[in-house]
Amino acid sequence: MARDPSDLLLLNARLPDGRQGAHILIRDGRIAALGEGPPPGAGAAAVFDLAGDLVLPGLVDGHMHLDKTLMGLPWTPHAAEPNRPSRIATDQRVLPALPLSTAARAGHLIRRCVAHGTAHIRTHADITPAFGLAALEGVLAAREAHAGAVTVQVVAFPQAGVMRHGPRAVAELLDAAIRAGADLVGGIDPCEIDRDPKGQLDAIFAIAERRGVGVDIHLHEPGELGLFSLQEICARAAALGMRGRVTVSHGFCLGGIAESRQQAAAEMMAEAGVALVTHGAGGAALPPLMLLRRAGVRVFCGNDDVRDTWSPYGTGDMLERAAIIGWRADLRHDPLLEELFAMASSEGAAALGIAGHGLAPGRPATFFTLPAQCIPDAIGAHPPRRLVFHAGRLVARDGAYCGPGGDGIAEGRASA
């Protein structure tokens, strides 16, 4: 049967289950056929011979700060002291004076992520008395410019705290941010930053309940202090029926308590339906990722800061980030590396509410190709991506972004 001339056909693909010489037919942005044997029909608008490259479902970056990035600018030396208050103050001084807007810088990083195979991003945008909604507006503009190449989910993030600025000022800004287009409401270290855990958590969960959105809370607090905050978060998630809609970012406290306490905390999170996203921070205790997963907690991954005012490190590559997390968690065997890939792909998609993620007929044709033999090889070597498709559209090729919002200009050159 002849195909529509707009169909795309990929030949000689290697699939994650080990099949080689497979074909993938894309029709109307979805996978129409996937398998071995002769490809169906003829007449595709474009045919790609993958020559044995591995095909993997799109990556998911579950924790990013697009508004802080310095991508698109010349190298900028790190200016903050090694503590959170200094970094917050540095943001307020440096970001407004940069020669590129938030939208332009965020766009540079989005294009870099897409070229590495990322299909879905959850980013935090600072909502503070100093910035108001300006950072959010820039991120929303970048999201709109790149629609069709990536989805971007935005958390209204009170970087400088909630209650310390008065009982209503930041809460009202967060509520306004949700009305302006943010998808989730955020929080940060209710004890350390605000010294009012009840006040902060009551405020942000009230916004979430009123607006029908999820919650994503930065929790850097260590040990028993962080565990107390985690218990309060889980209690509210359970009481409000928000199972599957609350995420704890980082959760360093889970890596600094006794194993028996870790197990109890994991069971509590699983019961409340609270997820954890990690970036494998090198200077902090790593949560027990596999223990959490075995207890039923959804664990996913993100890059966090990528060449920005908080950190000079990062490339935006989620396979590289998975390799860092796997190295820190001592994940060496193939089955564990395959679980790690799920944390950087399908588990993140589920956490973000992305439907139909994965390689199967009928699902969106959102995947990438690379010269690797299998998933563990892809993580260990994280070679450059050859082709990146989003909903059937070719959005990057050989490391160069070619989707909407970039005018076909490869990352690293100035954008028009």
Disulfide bonds with the S-S distance in Angstrom:
none
